[in-house]
């Protein structure tokens, strides 16, 4: 897809009065006056820089604030700590020459102005003291390379050597220096470009995007943890599909998340084609993002069809099928999470469950569906049944709007039925009322297959609705099952 088809934003005007009174805007927090006072005392030329300046001009909240001193940034942090009071602690990172202060839910970082050089096999820079201009040159994008002076004689003065304010107005991401140098030095900046474009709803300048395409191979030196951190930020944005389209067309997606990239494409045989599962997945992700900010539910949307390439088959009569993609997809989840350094805990198991069950509610929209089928879904999904239904509704991506509305109405009827059955049968996180221990006690059994068989028969009877989910009824059934099996009741 040509880059121009991915560009979708328009320029906007920064309030000129707001822009001309940055010193007034800094008065929103005492830290700027405090840092400025300390900088004057130490005779240090000092600036607030980077993302906070960008967000100040965009009127976006930002509680991570970076300060650059042309000189000893750690000394400045120590002086600021003294002025802020007794309950404030500073953390010094000697190896990096930086210091951090947490205060009022804010994170302040102090560093001396520096210049950087890079080795080809590492994104970790060789750092040396530098000027403010050299510090700004090493920044990733022009909109992150602006600085505001905090010294009293120039308080509120904006230093913008790369015309970042112009790019803010244009809603454009552009590197301050040559894009190939910027991205080759630190390839993570390519992921950051796409993440910022997605979060801010900005475009990426054509020369900058071309630089990403040319430097995709450099991603091999970036750790999985760093890549996934950027991926997660794209996923929780308002319109994550935009970021994934940029990742795909740049070639980055095939490098960092090949399973998702492999979903793209449509195959035609005998005049029959299947839908493009990549773009379908992105639509599901956008749909679910309108309903929830939950990162892991969004991951379930991303992975729900991930096994379709592996299960795709063509049958002359039936056409294209993807039988079993939900089960194979669930088996793929742990491997994908492991490679991306995502947690191998209940979060992964939650995503795995939703991927495995995402087709299960579909047959329930029929008018003749039984209570037993609904009970079984409640039993298997447990507390995650509402999230499963949210995923299923997001999975309806037909271009026929009336069809979509009809499916959603049917799903809502299923949910009403679930609510009624849950109120009556209490099947979420269901465990049979008669425990294995009780079965062993009554029939003098040791742990083994017979105990499991009796428990399963009781569970199936409750799910089928032939006995209620109550202890007395389940106990009576247990005795009947034991009798059929020729088991004696302990005296």
C-alpha positions in Angstrom: 0.0 0.0 0.0 1.5 3.4 -0.9 2.4 5.5 2.0 0.0 8.3 1.0 -2.9 6.0 1.6 -1.8 5.6 5.2 -1.5 9.3 5.8 -4.7 10.6 7.2 -4.2 13.7 9.4 -4.6 17.4 8.9 -2.7 20.3 10.3 -4.0 22.2 13.3 -3.4 25.5 14.9 -1.5 25.9 18.2 -3.2 28.6 20.2 -0.8 31.5 19.6 -1.5 33.2 22.9 -0.9 29.9 24.7 2.3 29.4 22.7 3.7 32.9 23.5 3.2 32.5 27.2 5.0 29.3 28.0 6.3 30.7 31.3 2.7 31.0 32.4 2.0 27.4 31.4 5.0 26.2 33.5 3.3 27.7 36.6 1.0 24.6 36.7 3.7 22.9 38.9 6.1 24.3 41.4 8.9 22.0 40.1 9.8 24.4 37.2 10.4 27.4 39.5 12.3 25.2 41.9 14.6 23.8 39.2 15.1 27.3 37.8 16.1 28.6 41.2 18.5 25.8 41.8 20.0 26.2 38.3 20.6 29.9 39.0 22.3 29.1 42.3 24.6 26.5 40.7 25.1 28.8 37.6 23.8 25.9 35.3 22.1 26.6 32.0 19.0 24.4 32.4 16.1 23.3 30.3 12.9 21.2 30.5 13.1 19.1 27.3 11.6 16.4 25.1 8.2 14.8 25.6 7.0 17.2 28.3 7.5 20.2 26.0 5.7 18.4 23.1 2.8 17.6 25.4 2.7 21.1 26.9 2.2 22.5 23.5 -0.4 19.9 22.6 -2.1 20.4 26.0 -1.7 16.7 26.8 -1.0 15.6 30.4 2.5 14.2 31.0 4.0 13.3 34.4 7.4 12.3 33.2 9.5 15.4 33.0 13.1 15.5 31.8 15.6 18.3 32.7 18.9 18.9 30.9 21.6 20.9 32.5 24.6 22.1 30.5 26.9 20.7 33.1 26.3 18.5 36.1 22.7 17.3 36.0 23.2 15.1 39.2 24.4 18.1 41.2 21.2 20.0 40.1 19.0 17.0 41.1 20.6 17.0 44.6 20.0 20.7 45.1 16.4 20.3 43.9 15.9 17.5 46.4 17.1 19.7 49.2 14.7 22.5 48.2 11.7 20.2 47.8 11.8 19.0 51.4 12.6 16.1 53.7 10.3 13.5 52.2 11.8 13.6 48.7 14.5 11.1 47.7 16.8 11.2 44.7 18.1 8.1 42.9 21.5 8.5 41.3 22.5 6.4 38.3 26.3 6.8 38.3 26.9 4.7 35.2 24.6 6.9 33.2 25.3 10.3 34.9 21.6 10.7 35.5 19.3 11.2 38.6 15.6 10.6 39.2 13.2 12.1 41.7 9.6 10.9 42.4 7.3 13.6 43.7 3.5 14.2 43.7 3.0 11.3 41.2 5.5 12.9 38.9 8.8 11.4 37.7 11.6 13.9 37.2 14.8 12.9 35.5 18.0 15.1 35.5 20.9 14.7 33.1 23.8 16.7 31.8 23.6 17.8 28.1 25.4 15.1 26.1 26.3 14.0 22.7 26.3 10.4 21.6 28.0 8.0 19.2 27.1 4.4 18.4 28.7 1.1 17.6 27.1 -0.9 14.7 26.3 -3.9 16.9 24.6 -2.0 19.8 21.8 0.6 20.3 23.5 1.6 23.5 25.3 4.9 22.9 28.8 6.0 23.9 28.0 9.2 25.8 30.1 12.4 26.3 29.3 15.8 27.7 27.9 18.1 25.1 26.1 21.4 24.4 22.3 21.8 24.4 22.4 21.8 20.5 24.2 18.5 20.5 21.7 17.1 23.1 18.8 18.2 20.9 20.5 16.6 17.8 20.5 13.2 19.4 16.7 13.2 19.9 14.5 10.9 17.9 12.0 13.4 16.4 11.7 17.1 15.9 8.7 17.3 18.1 10.7 15.7 20.9 13.8 18.0 20.4 12.4 21.2 21.8 13.5 22.7 25.1 12.3 25.5 27.4 14.8 27.5 29.4 14.3 27.6 33.2 17.0 30.1 34.1 15.5 33.4 35.4 17.0 35.6 32.7 15.4 33.5 29.9 12.6 31.7 31.8 10.0 30.3 29.3 12.1 30.8 26.2 11.5 28.0 23.6 14.6 26.6 21.9 13.4 24.8 18.7 16.4 24.3 16.3 14.5 21.7 14.1 11.2 23.5 13.8 9.3 21.0 16.0 6.5 23.5 16.4 6.0 23.4 12.6 5.7 19.6 12.7 3.3 19.8 15.6 1.1 22.1 13.5 1.4 19.7 10.6 0.8 16.7 12.8 4.0 15.2 11.3 6.8 13.0 12.7 10.2 13.7 11.3 13.7 12.9 12.4 15.9 16.0 13.3 18.9 14.6 11.4 19.2 12.1 8.5 16.6 9.3 9.0 19.1 6.6 8.1 21.5 7.7 10.8 18.8 8.2 13.4 17.3 4.7 12.9 20.5 2.8 12.3 22.0 4.3 15.5 19.0 3.2 17.6 16.6 1.0 15.6 14.0 1.1 18.5 13.3 4.7 17.2 11.5 3.0 14.3 9.0 1.4 16.6 8.7 4.7 18.6 7.9 6.5 15.3 5.0 4.3 14.7 3.9 4.3 18.3 3.9 8.1 18.4 2.1 8.3 15.1 -0.6 6.0 16.5 -0.9 7.7 19.9 -0.9 11.2 18.6 -2.7 10.5 15.4 0.2 12.0 13.4 1.6 11.1 10.0 5.2 10.0 9.4 7.0 12.2 6.9 7.7 10.3 3.7 11.5 10.6 4.0 11.4 9.4 7.6 9.1 6.5 6.7 11.4 5.5 3.8 14.2 5.5 6.4 12.3 3.0 8.4 11.8 0.7 5.4 15.6 0.9 4.6 16.6 0.0 8.2 14.2 -2.8 9.1 17.1 -5.3 9.3 18.6 -3.3 12.2 15.8 -4.4 14.5 17.8 -7.6 15.2 19.9 -5.7 17.8 16.8 -4.6 19.8 15.7 -6.7 22.7 12.2 -8.3 22.7 11.3 -6.5 25.9 11.8 -3.1 24.3 9.9 -4.1 21.1 7.0 -5.4 23.1 6.8 -2.3 25.2 6.2 -0.3 22.1 3.8 -2.9 20.7 1.7 -2.7 23.9 1.6 1.1 23.7 0.3 0.8 20.1 -2.3 -1.8 21.2 -3.8 0.4 23.9 -4.1 3.5 21.7 -7.4 4.7 20.5 -7.0 3.3 16.9 -4.4 0.6 17.1 -5.0 -0.6 13.5 -3.3 2.5 12.1 -0.1 1.5 13.9 -0.2 -2.1 12.7 -0.8 -1.0 9.1 2.3 1.2 9.4 4.3 -1.7 10.9 3.1 -4.1 8.2 3.8 -1.8 5.2 7.2 -0.8 6.5 8.3 -4.4 6.9 8.7 -4.1 10.6 5.8 -6.4 11.5 7.3 -9.3 9.6 10.4 -8.8 11.8 8.8 -8.4 15.2 5.5 -10.3 14.9 5.7 -12.6 11.9 2.6 -14.6 12.8 0.4 -11.6 12.5 2.0 -10.5 9.2 1.4 -14.0 7.8 -2.4 -13.4 8.1 -2.2 -10.9 5.2 -3.4 -11.9 1.8 -6.3 -13.5 -0.1 -6.0 -16.7 -2.1 -8.4 -17.5 -4.9 -9.2 -21.0 -6.2 -11.9 -22.0 -8.6 -13.2 -18.5 -8.3 -13.6 -18.8 -4.5 -11.7 -16.6 -2.1 -11.4 -16.1 1.6 -11.3 -12.7 3.4 -8.0 -11.1 4.3 -7.5 -12.2 7.8 -4.9 -9.6 8.6 -7.3 -6.7 7.9 -10.1 -8.6 9.5 -8.0 -8.9 12.7 -7.2 -5.2 12.7 -10.9 -4.4 12.4 -11.7 -6.7 15.3 -9.0 -5.0 17.3 -10.4 -1.5 16.5 -14.0 -2.8 17.3 -13.0 -4.1 20.7 -11.0 -0.9 21.4 -14.2 1.0 21.4 -15.5 -1.2 24.2 -12.4 -1.7 26.5 -9.0 -0.4 27.3 -7.9 -3.8 28.7 -4.6 -4.7 27.1 -5.1 -8.5 27.4 -8.6 -8.5 25.9 -7.1 -6.5 23.0 -4.3 -9.2 22.8 -7.1 -11.8 22.5 -8.5 -9.9 19.6 -5.1 -9.8 17.9 -4.6 -13.5 18.4 -8.1 -14.9 17.9 -7.5 -16.0 14.3 -3.7 -16.3 14.5 -3.7 -20.0 13.4 -5.7 -19.5 10.2 -2.7 -19.7 7.9 -1.7 -23.0 9.5 -5.3 -24.5 9.3 -6.3 -23.1 5.8 -7.6 -25.8 3.5 -9.5 -25.7 0.2 -12.3 -28.2 -0.6 -13.9 -28.1 -4.1 -17.4 -28.2 -2.6 -17.0 -26.5 0.8 -14.5 -23.9 -0.4 -12.0 -22.4 2.1 -12.0 -23.7 5.6 -10.0 -23.0 8.8 -11.2 -26.0 10.9 -9.6 -26.1 14.3 -7.9 -22.7 14.1 -9.3 -21.8 17.6 -7.6 -24.8 19.2 -4.3 -24.5 17.3 -4.4 -20.8 18.0 -4.7 -21.4 21.7 -1.7 -23.7 21.6 0.3 -21.0 19.8 -0.4 -18.4 22.4 2.3 -19.5 25.0 5.0 -19.7 22.3 4.2 -16.2 21.0 4.0 -14.8 24.6 7.3 -16.4 25.4 9.1 -15.0 22.3 7.7 -11.5 22.9 8.6 -11.6 26.6 5.0 -11.3 27.6 4.0 -12.8 31.0 3.7 -16.6 31.3 1.0 -16.3 33.9 -2.7 -15.9 34.3 -2.7 -13.1 31.7 -1.4 -15.6 29.1 -3.9 -18.2 30.2 -6.7 -15.7 30.0 -5.8 -14.8 26.3 -5.4 -18.5 25.6 -8.8 -19.3 26.9 -10.5 -16.5 24.9 -8.7 -17.6 21.7 -9.8 -21.2 22.3 -13.5 -20.3 23.0 -14.0 -17.4 20.6 -16.2 -19.5 18.2 -18.2 -21.2 20.9 -20.9 -18.5 21.4 -21.7 -18.3 17.6 -24.0 -21.4 17.4 -25.8 -20.0 20.5 -27.5 -17.3 18.4 -29.9 -19.9 17.0 -33.5 -19.8 18.2 -33.5 -23.5 19.2 -30.3 -23.5 21.3 -30.7 -25.5 24.5 -30.1 -24.4 28.0 -27.5 -27.1 28.3 -25.3 -25.5 25.6 -25.5 -22.1 27.4 -24.6 -23.8 30.7 -21.6 -25.4 29.2 -20.3 -22.1 27.9 -20.8 -20.5 31.3 -18.9 -23.4 32.9 -16.0 -23.2 30.5 -15.7 -19.4 30.3 -16.3 -18.8 34.0 -15.7 -15.2 35.1 -14.4 -14.4 31.6 -17.7 -15.0 29.8 -18.5 -11.3 29.5 -15.1 -10.6 27.9 -15.7 -13.6 25.6 -19.0 -12.1 24.4 -17.3 -8.7 23.9 -14.7 -10.4 21.7 -17.4 -12.3 19.8 -19.4 -9.1 19.1 -16.1 -7.3 17.9 -15.5 -10.3 15.6 -18.5 -9.3 13.5 -16.9 -7.4 10.6 -19.3 -7.8 7.7 -19.7 -4.8 5.4 -23.5 -5.5 5.6 -24.5 -3.2 8.4 -27.9 -4.8 8.8 -26.3 -8.2 9.2 -23.9 -6.9 11.8 -26.9 -5.4 13.8 -28.8 -8.7 13.5 -25.8 -10.7 14.9 -25.3 -8.2 17.7 -29.0 -8.4 18.7 -28.8 -12.2 18.7 -25.7 -12.1 20.9 -27.5 -9.8 23.3 -30.3 -12.3 23.5 -27.8 -15.0 24.3 -26.4 -12.8 27.1 -29.8 -12.3 28.5 -30.3 -16.1 28.6 -26.9 -16.4 30.3 -27.9 -14.0 33.0 -31.1 -15.9 33.7 -29.4 -19.3 33.8 -26.5 -17.9 36.0 -29.0 -16.5 38.5 -30.7 -19.9 38.6 -27.8 -22.3 38.4 -24.7 -20.4 39.6 -22.4 -22.0 37.0 -19.6 -19.4 36.8 -16.4 -21.1 38.1 -18.7 -24.1 38.7 -17.4 -27.1 40.7 -19.7 -30.1 41.4 -21.4 -29.8 44.8 -20.0 -33.3 45.7 -16.2 -33.3 45.9 -13.8 -36.0 45.1 -13.0 -36.4 48.8 -16.7 -37.0 49.6 -16.9 -39.7 46.9 -13.9 -41.4 48.3 -15.3 -41.2 51.8 -18.7 -42.6 50.9 -17.4 -45.5 48.8 -14.1 -46.2 50.5 -12.1 -45.4 47.4 -8.6 -44.3 46.8 -7.8 -41.5 44.4 -8.1 -42.8 40.8 -10.1 -43.0 37.6 -13.3 -44.2 39.2 -13.6 -41.1 41.4 -13.0 -38.9 38.4 -15.6 -40.7 36.4 -18.2 -40.2 39.1 -17.4 -36.5 39.4 -17.6 -36.0 35.6 -21.0 -37.8 35.4 -22.4 -35.5 38.2 -21.0 -32.5 36.4 -22.5 -33.5 33.0 -25.9 -34.1 34.6 -25.9 -30.6 36.2 -24.7 -29.0 32.9 -27.4 -30.9 31.0 -30.0 -29.7 33.5 -31.2 -33.2 34.6 -30.3 -32.4 38.2 -30.0 -29.0 39.9 -26.7 -27.5 41.0 -27.4 -28.4 44.6 -25.7 -30.7 47.1 -28.6 -32.9 48.0 -29.5 -33.7 44.4 -25.9 -34.2 43.4 -25.4 -36.5 46.5 -28.4 -38.6 45.5 -27.1 -38.9 41.9 -23.7 -40.0 43.3 -25.3 -42.9 45.2 -27.2 -44.0 42.0 -24.0 -43.9 40.0 -22.1 -45.8 42.6 -24.8 -48.4 42.7 -24.6 -48.9 38.9 -20.9 -49.3 39.2 -21.3 -51.9 41.9 -19.7 -49.8 44.6 -20.5 -50.4 48.3 -21.4 -47.6 50.6 -19.2 -47.3 53.7 -20.9 -48.1 56.9 
